[in-house]
Amino acid sequence: MTHPDVPPLPRRLLAELLGTALLVAVVVGSGIAAQRLSPGDVGLQLLENSTATVLGLTVIILMVGPVSGAHLNPVVSLADWFIGRRAGTGLALTEVGAYAAAQVVGAVGGAVLANLMFGAPTTLSSTERATGPHLLAEVVATSVLVALVFALVRSGRGALAAPAVGAYIGAAYWFTSSTSFANPAVTVGRVFSDTFAGIAPASAPAFVGAQLVGLVVGVAMTLALYPDAATRADDVVLPHPSRSTPV
């Protein structure tokens, strides 16, 4: 059931499209810049890429969150529907599909935009990533992301989602071998840039599959820690505004 204060679906879809596009533009664009600024030093490239992503993701969540909740990720939208359905909260299943479509379109657009800003061709990535350790890392990265988002909302700390999620993704760049994609839409978007941040088309389906496994694990973790999390699903990722706060 849609929260009475939630903006109309078209506005929310626009927010999800723009937010996801900007996120991928940050990830891919900073990856291209890192390659050019620090050639031959992969560790420094990763530091530059992860720092830009932490800061960019935090700002993007704050910008679009009051409109759509700033899911920016089909996994988060699916978790919101699944957990919220028991209490009549969160997204409807049809809204999940619309959110996911907007997120994927935005992600591809963001990759193309980043390529254009740096004068790089929009070609399919040649970076193969689908190894066993990488896929395990995606399960871990995605499951903790889902659990983190719902833990913040359930405990009344949803306002901290922007810095908390940004910090987690930044940390996961370093403690996971996959550099924490943790997002099917972003995975698809990164296929369209043959740069530091890209992923080969052949690797993408396995990554998305691992992220869906992470979704299941993350939902299980959430319900084990917070059995009544469904009561707050309307406020994922950022709390929706009150009636006194127009958007």
Summary of the structure (lengths in Angstrom):
residues: 247
radius of gyration: 17.0
end to end distance: 19.6
largest distance: 53.1
contacts: 928
relative contact order: 0.20
helix: 70%
strand: 0%
